[in-house]
Amino acid sequence: MGVLKSYHRQGNGKMLIAAAMKCALSDGYPFMQVKTVKMGLYPDYNATNRFYLACGFKEFEVLPIWDDANPCQIYVLHLDSACTA
């Protein structure tokens, strides 16, 4: 899932995350997970990392599942403590 750059900072990403949280909760999932490229490597991905952190996601782990130049940052969110409004 992603938002075109021309639509950033308009609340679209937050609406998508809120909708995904609502669906996950209604299906009985206690957690959500997102993946992106590790912070500090590319400006666009740094913005993505900051977005997930601002949405309440917590750093979980970094894995070299894509390749060495693009390590995968995994974030998790406990849905019972998340605001889905």
Secondary structure, DSSP 8 states (H G I E B T S, - for coil): ----GGGTTTTHHHHHHHHHHHHHHHTT-SEEEEEEE-TTS-HHHHHHHHHHHHTT-EEEEEEEEEETTEEEEEEEEEGGGS---
